[in-house]
Each structure stands twice: as C-alpha cells, then as structure tokens.
Amino acid sequence: MQWETVIGLEIHTQLATESKIFSGSSTAFGAEPNTQANLVDLAMPGVLPVLNRRAVEFAVRFGRAIDAEVAERSVFERKNYFYPDLPKGYQISQAELPIVGRGRVEIVLEDGSVKTVGVTRAHLEEDAGKSLHEDYHGMTGIDLNRAGTPLLEIVSEPDMRSAREAVAYARKIHQIVTYIGISDGNMQEGSFRCDANVSVRPLGEEKLGTRTELKNINSFRFLERAINYEIQRQIDLIEDGGRVIQETRLYDAERDETRSMRSKEEANDYRYFPDPDLLPVVIDAAFIEAVTADMPELPDARRARFQEQYGLSATDAAILTATRATADYFETVAEACGDARMAANWVMGELAAALNKAGLAIARSPVDAQALAGLLARIVDKTISGKIAKQVFEAMWAGEGSADEVIEARGLKQVTDTGALAGWVDEVIADNPQQVENYRAAEPDKRKKMIGFFVGQVMKKSQGKANPQQVNELLRAKLDT
C-alpha cells in the first residue's frame, strides 16, 4: 500500500522582551537557577499578572509579516494541568480568541517549486519552568527562571507532506521571526522549539489518520529525523495489523527513535476558561500601524530585490538573504565597493569560510562590512590582485589593520609598470621554449587554456604582484606574434 504523510507544526518562539510576559522578572538566559523568578512567577497568594505591552507588539509584527488577520480583541485563558515546573497549576495562554488569525508563508521545495503553507493561528502564552534530572540522582530539580517567559505559539495547517517540507517551513518561520526582530531564534537556548503532529493515511484518502505529537524538538536536523522515524513507525504498525494511538512522544536523538511520553490530551482535558485576572486585549488599526511602521524588508522581498538590483542568481540571493545580518553585511559591502558580484563572491566565499572555521556568526566577524569593502575597492582600482587580496584578508582577520595598512606594511601593491611586466614575460618565454612551441602549434580555441601556464609563471616570478590582466595581454601579444 502507498501512504501519504500529513504533518502540522506547532512552533514555540520565545519573544525577545527584556522582562516576562506577566511580571517584571528578567528573561536573560544563563542565570543561576531560580534567581529570575519573582512572586508573580512563583504564584504566591495575592499576586496579579500584568501584561507586557512589548509582547503584544511583537505578536502584531509577526501577524503583519505573514499577511495574517490581527484580532482587534483577543482573550487570555487558563490552561489547567499539573506539572512540577508549573507553579500556578495552570498556564496562561490563548485558546478561543488568539491575537493572530489565519496567515500563510511560502516555502521553496527541493525541485525549486514554491508551496504555500497555511498558518492557522499564533497566540501569546507564558512558558513553564524547567525540570532538571541529570544532577539529582533519582530526584528532579526545578528551575523556574523560564516560568513566565513570553512565547508566541505558531500553529500551522496540516499542509506538509514530508519531513523536508516541515523543515523548510520551520526554517522559514525561524527566518521571519529573526528578521523582524521579535526573537533571537537561538535553538540551543530553547528560544525556538518545534512540536510536530504526524499522521499517515492511504494515498488518495481524504480522512486524516490518527496523529501523534512529537514534543520539544530543538534542531532542524532532529526535526527531520524524528518525523521520518515516526512516519515509518506508523506505517509499519498499521501494515502489521496494529493501530496508531493518539499520544505525545519524545524524540531520543542518541537512539534516533521516538518513544511514548503520555496519551494525547484534548482541549477539554485542560478545562480552558477566560483568566479573570486579565482583561481582553483590545487593539485598533492605529496601534497596528504604529508597531509595524519600522518593519524591515521581509526575506522574500529582499531576495527578489537582490536578484533584480544586483543581478544575482536565485541561489546566491537566497544564501545572502538567509539571515538579516548576512543580507545587511552584503548590501553594505556591495554599495561601498561598487561591485555587487565581487561582494557576493567574497561574502559567500572567503568570509563564510573564515566564519565557519572560527565558529562565528557574521555579526561577530573580525572583518566588518566596511573593512571588507575597503579591501575589495583595492581590487577594483587594481591596487592589488584577487590573489593578493586573499593574503590581505587573512592579515585583516588576524587584526593587522585595514586593507590599506596591510598592503602598505607588506609591500603588496600590484605592479602595473609595463616595463617591469614585459621583463618578466620575456624571461618566462625564454625559459619555456617547448611550451611556447606547443602553444604556437595549437588551435586558437586551445590557446586560451594553454596561456594560463605562462600567466602562472609570471605571477610566480612577481610573487603575485603582477597585474594579471596586463600580463595576459602582454603574453598574447608576444606569443601570437
């Protein structure tokens, strides 16, 4: 039997507010356990939540970014369940009336086609604390620093049909929330976590199969592996005569398998009801316009503009707009040096390789955008060759100064004096009579490749300082005569 997979994602994005959603406690990562939880976070008697306006603004920005409906009136509700890291015994969330309604995002598939994935809703809620098992030998520790951290839960339609589509969608949401500045998207710190609802059904069947929920996956690689494992587990189970049980499962990355965590709850199990301590959130068009007035250019629009304005390929434009920091860096370099193609090659080539080797994000590059533009400008004005530029870049990366300072200190200026170049060319021709004979005996189309040998020899004699274009011209004039 052939099977079709149906996948929907619930993405929990931690909002980049300085304080929690209902209290003034800090949201900074890495503090000692239970040092960033005040009386509100600890659910002490008599305390009342106060909504963080910034969290509302961030939710509205996201709604605008995905072309979604932004509700004029949304309501916070209590989601009741017991767990040790949930001090109140309930979580403040939004169920019936979320702040962001239906929207959509476009993802690019492996074959280059574009698919639209629907977003059902995005709602505000508070995070729970964290249970710590590793250091307590048979016991569990509770860290409530994260309790009350603002989350935007983004719920997709079940529109994805493979693990790779799900990953492409998750990456797109990650790109959007980081572009518009509402989250740092740090998956290692838990700022961006995915739950995947997975089911299978016979190909051509309209009715959805029984789904399982894979909980709290914090890397795109693990998301793909977890979904693929779960798809195969469900197919094997059904084909062996069993049936899929609706449940929540955890993904074990070390064993590359999912395992049962608990039976899947329905909405009525949580006994949702409006939180009596929080008024409905009422916003108007003026508020929406005010908080979205400084929205940056979104990734899709920027990618299209890079292709049109700078003549980049679709692939290169996608790479250079993958993050806002990379796009900003490239555009600064391109505008400053005046050669967008060269800027793209260097950002995706030398710079990317150096950042990868050092394990650095582009925002922490030792060579900033203006510095790289200064280096490329020296290639454009023929002060140095592209080959010498790589040496200069390494020196700049090591902290030896600007491009001009390195070029001056190391004496790397390109030789453009015709007399000096002609001398090197004559020496190379005299030293390689057999290669000269072979060149002159070759067909014109083959000569184009063969001349590279002579250029290389001249560059070697000049220690890389000769102007390659002038060398090429001089060689052709002498060899073709």
N, C-alpha and C positions, 0 to 999 in steps of 0.2 A: 504494500500500500504506500502511496505517496502522501507526504504530510506537509502541511503549511504551518509555519510558526507565526504566532501573534504576540507582539511584545509592546508593552507600555512602560514608561519610566516615570518614577517619582523622584525628582531631584531636590535635595535639601541644600540650599545655598545660604551660608552664613553671611549676613549683611555686615558691611564694613562700618558700623557705627562705633563710636568710642565707648558708649555705655549700653547696657542691656535694654531689652525691649520694654520692660515694665519697672525697671529700677535704675539707680544711678551707678551701679557697680561697673567696673571696668570689664571690657571684653578682650583685653590684651592676652595673647597666647603665651604660655610657658611659666606662669606664676606658680608658686608653691600651692599644693592642694588646699582648697577651702579658704584661700586668702582673698578671693574676689567674689564673695557671696555675702550679701548683707541681709538684713532682717526680712526684706521682701522675698529675696531668693530662697531663704530658708523657711518661708511660710510660717513665720511666727504669728501668734494670735494678734488680731487688730490691725495688721498692716494692709495697705491697699495698693494695687498696681496703678501706675501712671504711664500712659502710652508714650513711647519715644516717637516724636514727630518725624525724626530723620528716617526711621524705618518705613513710615508711610510714604515719604518722598521717594525712597529707593524702590518701593513696590510699584509706584506710579511710573517711574522711569522705565522699569522693566516692561510694564504693560505697554507703554508707548513704543518700546524697541521691538516688540513682537507683533505690533499692529493689533493689539487686543482691546477688548472693552475694559474700561476702567470704571468700576462701580462708584456711583455717587454716594451710595450708602452701603457700608459693609458692617458685619457684626462679629464680635469675638464670642466664642463659645468655650465651654469647659468640656474637655475630652477626658472622661473618667477612667482611670485604670491604676492599679497599684504596682509600683516597682520601687526598689530601694533608692534609686537615684532621682525620683520624682517627689520632692518634699511635700507638695500640696496634696498628692493623691489624685491630681488631675493636671492636664496640660492645657494652657490657654491657646486656642487655635481658632480657625475659622472653618465652618462646615457649609452651612446653607447659603450664606451670603459672603463670598470671598471678595477681596479687593480687586482682583484681576480676573476677568472672564475669558472667553474664548479668544485665542490668537493663533498664530502659525509661525513656523520657521521653515526655511528651505535648506536642505542638505544636498551635498553633491555625492553621488554614488560612484562606485569604482569604475563604471563604464563612462563616467563623465556626465551622465544624465542628472537632472535635478528633481528631487522629490520633496513635496510639501508634507510636513508633519504637523498635525493639529495639536495645539496646547489647549487642554480642557479648562484649566484654571491655574492661578497662582495665588496662594494665600499666606498671610503672615501667621507666625506662631512662635512660641518660645521653645528653646532646646531643653532637653533634660540634662542631668548631670552625667557623670561617667563612673562606671563600675570598674574597679581595678582588682584583677585577680592574681597577677604574676608574683607579687611580693608578699603575699599574706598566707601562704602555707595552709590551705584548707579554709581560709576565710576570704572575704571580699571587702575591699576598702571602697569608700565612696568619696569622689571629688566633685564638689558642687560648683566649682568655678564656672563651668559651662552652663549651669542651670540658669535659664532666663536669657541666654544669648539669642538675639533675633534671627529667625530663619525665614526665608521665603521658600515655600514648598511649591515646586513647579510640576504640575501633573500633565502628562501627555495623553493624547488619544492612543488607542492600541493600533497605531498605524505602521509600526515597523515589522518587517518580515524576516530579519536576520540579525545576528549579533553585531555584524559590521554596520548595519543601518543604525542599530541602537547606539553604538559607539560614536558614529558620525553625528547623531542627534545630540548626544551628551556633550561632545566636543563643541558643537555649535552653541549650545546653551552656555557652556563654560566661556566661550569666546565672547558672547554677548554680555554676560554679567561682568566680566573683567573689563571689556571695552568701555562700558558706560559707568564704570567705577563704583558699582554697588557691592562688589565682593572682591577679595583678593584671589579667590578661587584655589587656595592652597589645599590640595587634596591630602597631603601628608599631615596637615594640622586639622583636618576634618572640616574645612570650610566649604567643601563641595563633595557631597555624598549621594550615591545613587541607590535606589531600590528598583528592582526590575520585576515586573509582573509578566510571567512567561506561561504560555499555553500552546498546545498543538491541536490541530484538527485535520481531518482528511481533506486533501486538496479538493477544492470546489464546494466544500461545506460552508454554509453561512453562519451556523450557530457556533459560538465560541466554545472552546474546550475549557475544562477546569484549570484554573491558573494557580500557580504558586508564586510567592513573593520572595525574591532574593534580597536580603536586607543589608544595608550599610556597606556598599562596595565603594572603596575609595581610590580606585585607579582605573583608567580606561582599559588597560591590559587585562586586569582581573575581571572587569565587567564583561568583556568579550569571552573570556574563558569560562566564567560562571554560567553565562547564558547558553553557550554551546554545550556545556556539560548537562545542564538542566534539560535542554531540548532532547538530547539523546537519551537521558534517563527516562523522560516521559514517554518517548516513542517506544523504547524497549519495554517499559512497564505495560503499556497498552497492548503491544503486539504479543506479549507473553500471557495475555488474558487478565491482567490486573487493571486497576483504575487509578487515576491521579486523584489525590486528596488535596483539597484546598488548604494550604498551610503556608507558614513562613519558614524559610530555610536560610541557613547561613552558608557562605562560601568559604571553604578551607583552602587557602592558596597553596599551602605546603603539600597537601594531598591532591589538589586540583579536583575537588569534588564538593557537592553541596550536601548538607545534612539537615534533618528536620530540627526546627527550633521550637515551634509551637503551632497549634491549629490556628488557621487564619480567622481573625475576628471580622465581624460585620460592623457596620456603622452603629447599629442599635446596641451592640455589646458595650459601646463606650458611653452610652447614655448622654449624648450631647445635649446641652441646653445653654441658652444665652448666659454669658457671665454677668451676674448682677452688679459687679463692681466696675464694669467698663461700659461707657456709653457707646452707642453706634458711632462709627466713623463716617462723617459726612463731609464730602469734598465737592468743590464746584469746578467749573471749567477754568476759572481764573487761577485756582490753586494748581491745577494740572499744567497749565501753560507756564506758570512761574517756575515750577520744579523741573520742567523739561526744556526750558529756554536755552540752557547751556549743554544740551545733549550733543555728544561728539558725532562725527560722521560714523555711521554703522559699518561693520565689516564688509557686507555685500556691496554697499555703495562705494566704499573706498577701493575695494578690489576692482570694480568696474572702472572707476576713475583712473586708477593706476594703469590699467590696460590702454585706456584711451589717451590719457595725458602723456604718459611716459613710454608708450609703445611696448609695454611688457607683455609677455605671453600669459595665458590664463594660469599656467602652473606657477610661474615666477610671481605673479601678482598675488596668488593665494598664499604662497610662502611668506611674502613680505607683509601681508596683512593678517597673518595668523594671530599676532598679538598687537595690541595698540602700541606698545613700546617699540616693537620692531618696525611698524609702519611709520611711526614718528621719526625714528632714527634714520631710516632710509630716505624719507622725504627731506629731512634736513640736509643730509649728505648730497642728495641729487640736486637740490636747489642751490646749495653753496658751491659745488664744484662744476655745475653746468653740464654734466654728462650722466644722465639717468641710467643708461645701460651699464656704464662702468660702475656707478654707485651700486646698482643691483648685484652685479657680479662680485664685488668686494664684500658687501654685506652678507650675501649668501655663501661666499667662499671663504676668504681669509679670516674675516671677522667671526663667522659662525664656527669655523674650525677651532679658532683660538678660544672662544667662549666655551665650546663643548669640552675641550681639553682641560680647561681650568674649572669647569663645573659652575660657570657664572651665568646669571641672567644678563640680558643685554643692557638693562638699566645700571648694572654694576661694571660695565666694561671699562677697563683702564684707558681705552682709547674712545673718547666720546665722539659724537657725530661731527662736531665742528673740527675736531682734530683729524678725523679720517678724511673729511672734505678737504682739509689743508694738504693732506698727502696726495689725494687724487688730483688736486689742482696742479701739483708739480709734475704729474704725468701728462696732464692736458697741455701744459705750456712747455713740455719737453725738457724740463729741468732734469728729470730722471726717467729711466725706462721702467716698464712694468716689472721687470725682473729685479731691478734695484729697489723698487718700491716695496717689494716683499721684505727685503732686508731692513729698510727703514721702518716698516710696520712692526717688525719684531723688536727693534730698538725702542720704538714708542711704547709698545706693550710692556717692555721691561722698565719703563719710566725714565728713559734717557732724554725726554723732551719732545718738542713739537717736530713735525716733519722737517721744517726749515733748519731747526737747530741740529737735528741728526745729520742731515745732508751736509751742512757746513762743517760739523765736527769731524765727520768721517771722510770728507772729501769725495762725496758721491755724485757730484754734478755730472750730468751726461755730456759727453764730448760731441760737439756738433761742428767742430772745426774741420772743414773739408780736407785740408792738407794732412792733418793727423789721421783722419779716417782713410784717406787714399793710401797712406803709407802702410797701414795695417792690411788693407785689401791687397795691395801689391805683394806683401810678404806671404799672405795666405795662398795666393795664386802661384807664387814661385815655389812654395813648399809642397804643393799638391798637384804635380803635373798630370798624374794618372786620372785624378778626379776631374781635372779641367778637361782632359781629352774625352772622358766619358760624358761629361756634360755637353760638350760641343757636338758630340756624335748623337745625342739623344733627340727625340722628337720634342717640339715646343711644349706640349702638354706635360711631358715628364720632367722638363727642366724646372718647372715651378716647384716640384718637390725636392729635386736634387740641390737647388740653390740653398736650401736650409742648412746643408752641411757647411758651406762656405760662411754663411752668416754666423753659425755657431762658433766656427774657428776664429772669426774676427772678434766676436764678443768675448771669447776666452782670452785673446791677446790684450783686449782693452779692459779686462777684469770687469766686464759687464757694463762699462761706462759709455760705450759707443752707441750712438743713436741708431737703433735697428732699421728704421725706415730709410735713413740716408745710406747705411751700409748696403741695404738691399739694392737701392738704386745704383750705387757705385759698382757693385758686383755685376749687376746685369749689363751695365754699360761696357765693362771691361771683358766679361766672359762672352758676351754675344758679338763682340767685335771680331 
